[in-house]
Amino acid sequence: MARDEARTLDTLNIISLQAPNGNDLALVVGGDETVLAFQFGHHNPPYYVSRGDQSSTHPVMTCYVGLAHQTEFPRKYVIPFLKRA
């Protein structure tokens, strides 16, 4: 599982779920926080991203697409994962 691999490597991973029409939902896994991002298959605006409680941009969340390509998200997009009971 991508989350477990990211936790083992102590690295946040971005996984992508793509619909047959090309729409893409990206999710940061491997930590207690995440970012959700949505992009239409045509790759034109509008783009959507989660909105956290903070309005600041720092510290950024550093994560890796496929555990390889670094990207950063401003803190204002970061949301907590819900804890299971």
C-alpha contacts under 8 A as a table, 3 or more apart, distances in Angstrom:
res1	aa1	res2	aa2	distance
1	M	4	D	5.48
1	M	5	E	6.36
2	A	5	E	5.19
2	A	6	A	6.14
2	A	13	N	7.29
2	A	15	I	7.49
2	A	29	V	7.17
2	A	30	G	7.63
3	R	6	A	5.18
3	R	7	R	6.22
3	R	13	N	7.32
3	R	29	V	5.08
3	R	30	G	4.56
3	R	31	G	7.97
4	D	7	R	5.08
4	D	8	T	6.13
4	D	30	G	6.61
5	E	8	T	5.10
5	E	9	L	6.29
5	E	30	G	7.65
6	A	9	L	5.16
6	A	10	D	5.87
6	A	11	T	5.09
6	A	12	L	5.65
6	A	13	N	5.77
6	A	29	V	7.06
6	A	30	G	4.85
6	A	67	L	7.44
7	R	10	D	4.73
7	R	11	T	6.28
7	R	12	L	7.36
7	R	30	G	4.87
7	R	31	G	6.96
8	T	11	T	7.83
10	D	30	G	7.53
11	T	30	G	6.74
11	T	63	C	6.76
11	T	64	Y	7.51
11	T	67	L	7.29
12	L	28	V	6.49
12	L	29	V	5.81
12	L	30	G	4.99
12	L	31	G	6.45
12	L	62	T	7.25
12	L	63	C	4.65
12	L	64	Y	6.18
12	L	67	L	7.42
13	N	28	V	5.56
13	N	29	V	5.30
13	N	30	G	6.25
13	N	63	C	5.66
13	N	64	Y	4.99
13	N	65	V	5.85
13	N	66	G	6.11
13	N	67	L	5.36
14	I	26	A	6.42
14	I	27	L	5.49
14	I	28	V	4.41
14	I	29	V	6.23
14	I	63	C	6.71
14	I	64	Y	5.80
14	I	65	V	4.64
14	I	66	G	6.15
14	I	67	L	7.38
15	I	26	A	5.63
15	I	27	L	5.40
15	I	28	V	6.41
15	I	29	V	7.28
15	I	65	V	6.70
15	I	66	G	6.65
16	S	24	D	6.56
16	S	25	L	5.67
16	S	26	A	4.38
16	S	27	L	6.44
17	L	24	D	5.71
17	L	25	L	5.15
17	L	26	A	6.29
18	Q	22	G	5.93
18	Q	23	N	5.71
18	Q	24	D	4.47
18	Q	25	L	6.40
19	A	22	G	5.32
19	A	23	N	5.32
19	A	24	D	6.43
20	P	23	N	7.43
21	N	41	G	6.22
22	G	40	F	6.80
22	G	41	G	3.92
22	G	42	H	7.37
23	N	38	F	7.48
23	N	39	Q	5.85
23	N	40	F	4.39
23	N	41	G	4.13
23	N	42	H	7.78
24	D	38	F	5.70
24	D	39	Q	5.23
24	D	40	F	6.36
24	D	41	G	6.74
25	L	36	L	7.01
25	L	37	A	5.69
25	L	38	F	4.62
25	L	39	Q	6.66
26	A	35	V	7.86
26	A	36	L	5.67
26	A	37	A	5.07
26	A	38	F	6.43
27	L	34	T	6.68
27	L	35	V	5.83
27	L	36	L	4.86
27	L	37	A	6.73
28	V	33	E	7.82
28	V	34	T	4.87
28	V	35	V	5.46
28	V	36	L	6.92
28	V	63	C	7.37
29	V	33	E	7.81
29	V	34	T	6.35
31	G	34	T	7.18
32	D	80	P	6.07
32	D	81	F	5.63
33	E	78	V	6.49
33	E	79	I	5.54
33	E	80	P	4.16
33	E	81	F	5.22
34	T	78	V	5.68
34	T	79	I	5.44
34	T	80	P	6.06
34	T	81	F	6.34
35	V	49	V	7.22
35	V	50	S	5.94
35	V	73	F	7.79
35	V	77	Y	6.11
35	V	78	V	5.10
35	V	79	I	6.17
36	L	49	V	5.60
36	L	50	S	5.20
37	A	47	Y	7.70
37	A	48	Y	5.66
37	A	49	V	4.24
37	A	50	S	6.43
38	F	47	Y	6.10
38	F	48	Y	5.02
38	F	49	V	6.22
39	Q	43	H	6.32
39	Q	44	N	7.88
39	Q	45	P	7.91
39	Q	46	P	7.60
39	Q	47	Y	5.25
39	Q	48	Y	6.64
40	F	43	H	5.50
40	F	44	N	6.92
40	F	45	P	7.77
40	F	46	P	7.79
40	F	47	Y	7.26
44	N	47	Y	7.50
49	V	77	Y	6.68
50	S	77	Y	5.23
50	S	78	V	6.91
50	S	79	I	7.13
51	R	76	K	6.05
51	R	77	Y	4.49
51	R	78	V	6.57
51	R	79	I	6.90
52	G	55	S	7.71
52	G	75	R	7.50
52	G	76	K	5.15
52	G	77	Y	5.03
52	G	78	V	5.02
52	G	79	I	4.83
53	D	76	K	6.71
53	D	78	V	7.98
53	D	79	I	7.42
54	Q	75	R	6.65
54	Q	76	K	4.91
55	S	75	R	7.38
55	S	76	K	4.90
56	S	74	P	7.32
56	S	75	R	5.99
56	S	76	K	5.60
57	T	60	V	6.28
57	T	74	P	4.29
57	T	75	R	4.78
57	T	76	K	5.78
58	H	74	P	6.10
58	H	75	R	5.52
59	P	74	P	7.09
59	P	75	R	6.01
60	V	72	E	6.02
60	V	73	F	5.46
60	V	74	P	4.69
60	V	75	R	5.20
61	M	72	E	5.43
61	M	73	F	5.09
61	M	74	P	6.44
61	M	75	R	6.41
61	M	78	V	7.55
62	T	70	Q	6.97
62	T	71	T	5.95
62	T	72	E	4.51
62	T	73	F	6.64
63	C	67	L	7.73
63	C	70	Q	5.78
63	C	71	T	5.58
63	C	72	E	6.19
64	Y	67	L	4.67
64	Y	68	A	5.45
64	Y	69	H	4.98
64	Y	70	Q	4.38
64	Y	71	T	5.85
65	V	68	A	5.76
65	V	69	H	5.02
65	V	70	Q	6.50
65	V	71	T	7.31
66	G	69	H	6.86
67	L	70	Q	7.92
73	F	77	Y	6.68
73	F	78	V	7.53
74	P	77	Y	5.92
74	P	78	V	7.37
75	R	78	V	5.33
